[in-house]
């Protein structure tokens, strides 16, 4: 039996820092280091006093999941339209799906799990939303 890669992260004394989006703060859960970059997991929360900006973008991932712990957040997804996620909601974002955030509560807190840990983000012109006739 091996304990290589074992990690524990506790909420007490947790450190949040600015990351991909300036209006959010990120708490690294240590999963990237434990998995040698195969998976990243972090808790994301709203950064107090920061102005929100929802630019259309996509992520070069093989897996991305968001689970809302507290508050609410809305995204516009390519081919899906506006999706509101509230505490207890979970969304799987397929690789390369165009999306943008349209708003969030001041108390938003989410768990995000992404593969690989060093995924790339690309800004795009727009989110293409198709509607059925």
C-alpha positions in Angstrom: 0.0 0.0 0.0 1.3 3.4 -0.9 0.5 6.9 0.4 2.1 8.7 -2.5 0.0 11.6 -3.6 -2.1 11.6 -0.4 -3.4 15.0 0.5 -5.8 16.7 2.9 -7.1 20.2 2.8 -9.2 21.7 5.7 -11.4 24.8 5.6 -10.0 26.1 8.9 -7.2 28.5 8.0 -7.6 28.0 4.2 -5.8 30.4 1.9 -7.6 32.0 -1.0 -5.8 33.9 -3.8 -6.7 35.6 -7.0 -6.6 33.4 -10.1 -8.0 33.1 -13.6 -10.8 35.6 -13.0 -10.0 38.8 -11.0 -13.5 38.9 -9.5 -13.0 35.4 -7.9 -10.7 34.0 -5.3 -9.4 30.5 -5.5 -8.5 28.0 -2.8 -6.2 25.3 -4.1 -7.1 21.9 -2.6 -3.7 20.3 -3.3 -5.0 17.8 -5.9 -2.8 19.0 -8.7 0.3 18.4 -6.8 -1.0 15.0 -5.5 -1.9 13.8 -9.0 1.2 15.2 -10.8 -0.9 17.7 -12.7 -3.6 15.2 -13.9 -6.4 16.9 -12.0 -7.0 20.3 -10.4 -9.6 20.9 -7.7 -10.3 24.3 -6.1 -13.0 26.2 -4.2 -13.9 29.4 -5.9 -15.7 32.3 -4.2 -16.6 35.9 -5.1 -13.8 38.5 -4.4 -15.2 41.4 -2.4 -15.1 44.7 -4.1 -14.2 43.4 -7.5 -16.2 44.3 -10.6 -17.6 41.3 -12.5 -16.9 40.9 -16.3 -18.4 37.9 -18.1 -16.2 37.5 -21.3 -17.1 34.6 -23.6 -14.5 31.9 -23.5 -13.8 28.2 -23.6 -11.4 25.9 -21.8 -9.1 23.2 -23.3 -9.9 20.4 -20.9 -10.7 16.8 -20.9 -13.1 17.1 -17.9 -14.6 20.1 -16.1 -17.3 20.0 -13.4 -18.7 22.7 -11.1 -20.7 22.1 -8.0 -22.2 25.1 -6.2 -21.7 25.0 -2.4 -23.4 28.3 -1.6 -25.2 31.2 -3.4 -26.0 31.2 -7.1 -24.3 31.7 -10.5 -25.6 32.0 -14.0 -23.8 30.9 -17.2 -24.7 31.2 -20.9 -23.7 28.0 -22.6 -23.2 27.3 -26.3 -26.3 25.5 -27.5 -28.0 25.6 -24.1 -28.8 29.2 -23.3 -28.8 30.6 -19.7 -28.4 28.1 -16.9 -28.8 29.2 -13.3 -27.0 27.1 -10.7 -27.8 27.3 -7.0 -26.5 25.6 -3.9 -26.5 21.9 -4.6 -26.5 22.3 -8.4 -23.8 20.6 -10.5 -22.8 21.1 -14.1 -20.5 19.2 -16.4 -19.0 21.5 -19.0 -17.9 19.4 -22.0 -14.4 20.1 -23.4 -14.3 23.3 -25.5 -17.9 24.4 -24.8 -18.2 28.2 -25.3 -19.7 29.9 -22.3 -19.7 33.1 -20.3 -20.9 34.0 -16.8 -23.8 36.4 -16.7 -23.9 37.0 -13.0 -23.4 35.6 -9.5 -24.4 36.3 -5.9 -22.0 38.0 -3.5 -21.8 34.8 -1.5 -21.1 32.4 -4.3 -18.9 29.5 -3.4 -18.2 26.6 -5.8 -16.1 23.5 -6.1 -14.5 23.1 -9.5 -12.7 19.9 -10.7 -10.7 20.1 -14.0 -8.5 17.8 -16.0 -5.7 18.4 -16.8 -4.6 20.8 -14.1 -2.7 23.1 -16.5 -5.7 23.6 -18.9 -5.8 26.6 -21.2 -8.5 29.2 -21.5 -9.3 31.0 -24.7 -11.5 34.1 -25.1 -13.9 33.8 -28.0 -16.1 36.2 -30.0 -19.5 35.1 -28.6 -21.4 32.2 -27.2 -23.5 30.7 -29.9 -26.9 29.8 -28.6 -29.2 27.8 -30.9 -32.9 27.5 -30.4 -35.2 24.9 -31.7 -38.0 25.9 -33.9 
